[in-house]
Amino acid sequence: MRIINKKYLLVILLVGILTGVIVLKPKEEVKLDNVVLKQEVNNKTFAMYKEDTENNYVPVTENKFPDMYVLNIEKSKCVDNNGNELNGVLSYENDKVTITSGNTTYCYLYFDKSLGLEIKETNPNKLSTDQIRGSMYRFQGQQNENVNNYICFGTSDIDKCTKDPDHHMYRIIGIEVETGRVKVIKKEALDQTYQWYKDYDHDIKFPESDIYKAISGEDFLENSTYVPDGWENKISDNTWTYGDMLSNNTLGASQTGEGLYQTETGQKATQWYNPATEETPNAQSAVVGYEGSKYKDQKVYYTKGNGNWTEKFEGKVSLMYLHDYHYSVSDEANCQYDASNYTICKTGWMHLSQNDQSAPSENEWTMSRNGWNSWTGYFDGLYVDSAGYPWTAGLTGYLSMRPVFYIDASQTLQGGIGTLENPFIIQE
């Protein structure tokens, strides 16, 4: 059984010499001896092993936790100087592996394949693994190009899933390269339309919005028809970023999400601003990559020259980022209204029209908001239009929603090849 789904860089930290407590915290790098695969800290020795393609465990040669693997806390063990296994010595909490016995001499850490790695190894059509895009390997392409990213959630019965896609069929946005988590979006919209908020006179942030309350409550996350008993634990906790667009600009064109930079003329926002590097990239591939990024782990960051904020919240479920939408087409896709080829975004695999012909609204909310709109005199949210481009809507508008979340990396692939008829299935 897989228990731990965090596997970043490894640091071995001595917390208390007198108590003999050692904490392994996967955040910072520490060199391991790549020859004998051991690391000694306070007379404690560690060795790491990972599952290979033949389901055998082989030594880890990197000086870090292996990417796209999960720590098997049940198989991992520590022994004393005489080789006797020490029960209850290893524990995990808050991204830390803790060794609590001063008698520990040697520890063996075993890593299993993540769900994301298992899916990647099936070589699904249109999964782009040539480079990392926004921390993930992403599915990219047109709907007619047979994008094999269908996955079932809420059931391990393929017949139940394919016969009831409204409740169980999802599509994979991408696979996180470090963690092996799988980011998914519901294939079909929820059965009703939703308002961002009851009026457009208040500046309502996404975590405070009615649409977030709906998807994180009884309309989805707490609804057993979508998330049956026990399946909520298969959804990974996540830190989501959110923010608003710029005020006092013209509608539409280049408004794609958090991090926009308002031009000095006050016209439409055509650049993004990265507060960590003070760069304003214009390339579409760079633009979409900045949305939702956690710049230097800042808790709060803001756009250049104005008071708009991009913030974080903890939660299991959200809506799509617009950079997810752009990347689902290609690296350089420009879905904006003033782009000559925005219609390619409508025919991309992620667009609502390619997944739900009977959606309650042809337009769907994203998690981005526009903030105060000086043209209309009220607050806007940002949505994906039925024609394929992003646009703004008053908070009182009724639009469709498709929940987005991460399936925990510790889940196991049961079968499937990612097609609509034979989707990926995870174990109950």
Helices and strands as residue ranges (DSSP letters): E 11-16, E 21-25, E 39-41, E 44-51, E 57-59, E 69-71, E 77-79, E 90-93, E 96-99, E 106-113, H 115-120, E 127-133, E 136-139, G 143-145, E 150-152, H 158-163, H 165-168, E 169-176, E 182-186, G 206-208, H 210-215, G 232-234, E 238-243, E 260-261, E 271-272, H 284-290, G 295-297, E 301-302, E 309-315, E 317-318, H 322-327, H 343-346, G 352-354, E 364-373, E 378-384, E 390-394, E 404-407, E 413-415, E 425-426
